[in-house]
Amino acid sequence: MTSSSVLPSPAPDNPWLDFGLPRFDALRAEQVVPGIRALLAELGAGLADLERNCPPDWAGLAVPLERCTDRLEYSWGLVGHLLAVRDSPELRRAHDEVQPEVVAFQLRCAQSEPIHRALCALRAGPAWETLHGAQRRIAANLILDAELAGIGLRGEARGRFNAIQTELADLSTRFSHHVLDATKAFELLLTTPEEALGLPESLRRLAAQAAQARGHAASAEAGPWCITLDPPSAGAFLLHSGRRDLRERVYRARVTRAAHGSTDNGPLLARILGLRLEMARLLGFASYADYSLARKMAKGVAAVRELEEELRAASLPAAQRELAALRAFAAAAGAAAEAADLQHWDTAFWAERLREERYAYSEEELRPYFPLPRVLQGLFRLAGQLFDIDIQPADGEAPVWHPDVRFFRVRDGEGRPLAAFYLDPYSRPADKRGGAWMDSCLGRSAALALAGQAVRLPVAYLNCNGSPPVGDRPSLMTFGEVLTLFHEFGHGLQHMLTRVDEGLAAGIRGVEWDAVELPSQFMENWCYHRETLLALSGHVDTGEPLPDELFHKIAAARTFMAGGAMLGQVRYGLTDLELHQGYDPQGQATPLDVERAVRARTSVLPPLAEDRFLCSFSHIFAGGYAAGYYSYKWAEVLSADAFAAFEEAGIADPLALAAVGRRFRDTVLAEGGARHPMEVFRAFRGRDPSVGPLLRQYRLA
């Protein structure tokens, strides 16, 4: 793929309005407001023209709609992307100023009555028979999306609906800002060796680097060491710190994040939930959960509850046994008082000690075997074996937003260009939000193909928050960070390997939210496959692959504390569901009360009285998972069953592996939103999904 294959003619006056590989080296916050306003004016004029002449045929209706929505999603998506990876006060102000205008235009598109009438006429008319499956699905989804966006509302009801949408967009942005700001604000400065008791060398190096970034003269050997709420820092500290009192400080800070002062998200919780319920009822739904599930794979709230209850019943007894084992182990290790009063800040510490004893290895022992460059080589090799693709670095061929960011190109087995992607691998607590995510830069589209091309090729953003390099050593990844990289790469594969030429159903676009995690969770399974893990490992000093002995220990430890891990995900999913179905904003119970009631059924330790986890639950209050967090477990059922197909075919047989891999690519990865995900799964697996493989993976069957 040459750079011209994804770059159309530039817009030199304002780089936010380019329509290809972004010119990250030229984007400036002060250009956002005039650029987006100019784009909205241009698109508004085009929309008005379309509304005046809305033919009930595909070329005259759907293609102009795709062009309109794609242009805005690209430019506005750039603003959101940079807000997530290079946050700044100037960019925040620009985003917040123009966001209401963007929301208003999106609502204008979704609520266009001439376009809706034309789509309905297309579905009812003779031209419908001439459309192929992807086009029919797109048209049906556009009609449903219009109904869910208030097309049927009139007068005051529509005005109120639109006001709610605008306010919700603002509240979501504020929620996200508060979480990032609260994360940045915390630091625990360790100044003596005794305070750093138990910390491994990798964390000491990272903490010293963090201290240096905050103006301290620090070294890994002598300190001071700065612990932050960034996951690579706080998570490792809770695993390893021998100071129980300091673990408690970090844990309490984490569960009260964004719950105090100027970053307090507490008042936003009830407001967001109340507005969502009001919006759903305006459209005739009993709850926001019912509204959300109207566009998902699950057939209603009852189906979600059935799955969550099945998983809860399987995981709760196991989690209770695990907690008892931790208490017994801590007591045997000489911490009888701590064992008798085991708290949340103790469980990760003692679980890590128990795992080290039971399986005779530590997470720190694994790190040197997973330098990021070697892991990427192994990941790309696996993708080539399974899906007949070739991934090569193309750093320098596209501007990036930070020096850490990598750029790669993807080709098929015969060298033809397929896609490209950016990888932003490391945490940057100063300006990058936490978590890991994949997003679209450009989607595949025949209608938006450049001159001389048959189709525009997709480009993805892959964002992680892994351990950064320290000094002259590369990033040494924890095994959990390897899993996360594979997860986000799976999302990227579905975006990049689509063969759907209709942009509104290509890649992840149009895929029901509770099916979109299938490829990502599927890819995680390969980290427990011996040949794969050995191929992506290589000791940072010697290059030696992970010893067989360590692999077998990792595989044996896969289900260690699996009950608690499963139960935690069930708790998040049920909390989300109860808040969006059972919570009454006019009632006596608060959102925190709802969460505590769920915890009573899904936790083996009671929460702290001051626990405000909801204040940083960005997935459902600032992301796309509202009344949809269950999607992780819903899709994990699909992904475990999909991986079982490889195991059944003979995972040690390269030919069988390649054959099943091609089938997975030709269905799950290639078809995107062109077919219902259940149809796609049946095409791959030959039957409906079963929960059995997932429960067997966790040894909970």
Secondary structure, 3 states (H helix, E strand, C coil): CCHHHCCCCCCCCCHHHCCCCCCCCCCCHHHHHHHHHHHHHHHHHHHHHHHHCCCCCHHHHHHHHHHHHHHHHHHHHHHHHHHHHCCCHHHHHHHHHHHHHHHHHHHHHHCCHHHHHHHHHHHHCHHHHHCCHHHHHHHHHHHHHHHHCCCCCCHHHHHHHHHHHHHHHHHHHHHHHHHHHHHHHCCEEECCCCCCCCCCHHHHHHHHHHHHHCCCCCECCCECEEECCCHHHHHHHHHHCCCHHHHHHHHHHHHCCCCCHHHCCHHHHHHHHHHHHHHHHHCCCCCHHHHHHCCCCCCCHHHHHHHHHHHHHHHHHHHHHHHHHHHHHHHHCCCHHHHHCCCHHHHHHHHHHHHHHHHCCCHHHHHHHCEHHHHHHHHHHHHHHHHCEEEEECCCCCCCCCCCCEEEEEEECCCCEEEEEEEEEECCCCCCCCCCEEEEEECCECCCCCCCCCCECCEEEEEEEECCCECCECCECCHHHHHHHHHHHHHHHHHHCCCCCCHHHCCCCCCCHHHCCHHHHHHHHHHHCHHHHHHCCCCCCCCCCCCHHHHHHHHHHHHCCHHHHHHHHHHHHHHHHHHHHCCCCCCCCCHHHHHHHHHHHHCCCCCCCCCCHHHHCHHHHCCCCCCCCCHHHHHHHHHHHHHHHHHHHCCCCHHHHHHHHHHHHHHHHCCHHHCCHHHHHHHHHCCCCCCHHHHHHCCCC
